[in-house]
């Protein structure tokens, strides 16, 4: 697969794939989705959610009863909050300049929210 000007596309980190027809692949990295699924939502699950949860569980190695601060509460940040919760963190602080994102993060289980530049 190439872009219009000829640049070749490659799968991210060697783990993705581009396919117009069904392919036989290893089952481990695959997730079956309904044909009429919203591709934007499916893309977020395959990328942002896994990156955020992976950041908390694998990279950050969050353990039970630890405290965690998640800086940036977009899709990946909210997924990192979920990963911290799954890992058993007891204090999860959401940090974002957008007050709406801080509030949204609270609805996903953060214990505290902070907006840089604002006094609390």
Residue pairs with C-beta under 8 A, 6 or more apart in sequence:
1 8
1 9
1 18
2 8
2 9
3 9
9 18
11 17
11 18
15 29
17 23
17 25
31 45
31 46
33 42
44 75
48 74
48 75
48 76
48 79
49 75
49 79
49 82
50 79
51 76
51 79
52 75
52 76
52 77
52 78
52 79
52 80
52 81
52 82
52 83
53 79
53 80
53 82
53 83
53 86
54 83
55 76
55 79
55 80
55 83
56 62
56 68
56 80
56 81
56 82
56 83
56 84
56 86
56 87
56 89
57 83
57 86
57 87
60 68
60 80
60 83
60 84
62 68
62 83
62 84
62 87
62 88
62 89
63 87
63 88
63 89
64 87
64 88
64 89
64 90
65 88
65 89
65 90
66 87
66 88
66 89
66 90
66 91
67 89
67 90
67 91
67 92
67 93
68 84
68 89
68 91
68 92
68 93
69 92
69 93
69 95
70 77
70 80
70 81
70 84
70 92
70 93
70 94
70 95
70 105
70 110
71 77
71 95
71 96
72 95
72 96
73 81
73 94
73 95
73 96
73 98
73 101
73 102
73 104
73 105
74 101
77 94
77 96
77 101
77 105
78 104
78 105
78 108
81 92
81 94
81 105
81 108
81 109
81 110
82 108
82 109
84 92
85 92
85 109
90 111
91 111
91 112
92 109
92 110
92 111
92 112
93 110
93 111
93 112
93 113
93 114
94 101
94 102
94 105
94 106
94 110
94 112
94 113
94 114
95 102
95 113
95 114
95 115
95 116
96 102
96 105
96 113
96 115
97 115
97 116
97 117
98 115
99 115
102 113
102 114
102 115
103 113
105 113
106 113
114 120
